[in-house]
Amino acid sequence: MGALADVLKWGLLGWVGALAALMAWRLLSGQIILRGLLGQDQPYQVTPERLQMLAATALSAIAYIQLALSQKSLGRLPDAPPELLGFFGASHAIYLSTKLGRRLTAARHATSSHHEPPLGV
């Protein structure tokens, strides 16, 4: 059974490596467009909430992958620790609250800059 597990492990690692190489090639050749990933398009500006969301997602994925690779038993993925879920949830809450704040601020500026003509004109 150990040999079969090793074959499956290396086959999966090879497949993930090939997928990563394909994605890297497509990113470098411009076939995958990343514009707007970290910010707003008009004018292009990196927003802190998107940057922290990307970093938190990457860190959460790395932590979970390390947890899964360190697991001794095969056949099922490990449960995500509560700390990881809390970190991921807090990151999403920060992202959504800052996004809501930006929208409310933009709406307030839009209504305050809209001037009504004086009555009787």
N, C-alpha and C positions, 0 to 999 in steps of 0.2 A: 504494500500500500504506500510506503514511503516513496518509491520510485515514481508511481503515478502522480502523487502529490507534487513532486519536484518537476515533473514534465508539465503539469498544469500550471504550476507557479511560473516557470520560465516562459511557457507559451503566453500566459497572460501578460507578463512583463514585456515580452517582445511585441505583443499586440499594442499595448499602451505606448511603448516606445515608438512604434511605427506611426501610431496616430498622432503623437506629439511631433514627430518629424514632419508629417504631412501638414499639420496645422502651422508649424513654423515656416515651412516652405510657402504655404499660401499667404501667410501674413507678410513675409518678406517680398513676395511677388505682387502684392497688392490685390489679391483675389478676395481677401477678407478685409472689409473696411471697418476701421476702428473709430472713425470720426464720430464724435458725440458720446463715446463710452464714458469719458471722465468729465464731461461738461456740456454746456449748452452750445448749440450750433450758431446762433445769431447774436452777437459775434461769438466766435469760439472762445470759451473761457472755462478753465478747469474749476469745478466747484469742490469745496472741501468735503461736503457730505458724500459725494460720489467717490472721491478718493478714499475716504475712510471706509466706505462700504466695500469697495474692491479689496482693500487691504484686509478687512475683517473676514471677508469671504475666503480669500486665499489662505489666511492663517487658520481659519476653521477647517478648511479642506485638508490642509497639511496635517493639522493635529489629528483629525479623524483617520486619515490614511496611515499615519504612524501608529495609531491605536489598532487599526485593523491588521497591519502587518506584524505587530507584536503579539497578536492573539495566537494562542497555541492550537486551539481547536479549529478544525476546518468545517465548512458546511453552513455557517451562518455569520452574518456581519455582527459586530458588537453593538450594543446600545450606546448611543451618544451620552457622554457624561452630562449631568445637569449644569456643570460649570460651562461647558461648551455651548449648550443650548441657551444659557443665560447670556453669554457673550454675544452669540449670534443674534439673539432677540434684542439685546440692548443696541447693537449696531443698527439693526433695522429701525428701531424706535428713533434713534438719532437721525437717521436718513429721512424718515418720514416726517418727523417734526420740523426739521430744517426746510424740507421741501414745502410743507404746509406754510411755514413762516414766510418763505419767499413768495409763494402765491398770494398770501394775504397782503403782504407788503406791496406787491405789484398791483393787486386789485385796488388797494387804498390809493396808490399813486395815480392809477388810471381814473378813478372817480374824482379825485381832488383836482386833477388837471383838466377835467372836462368842465368848462365854464358854460353856465346857462346864460342866455342873453337876458338883459334886463327886461323887466315887465314893461309892456307898452311900446316896445321897439319892434 
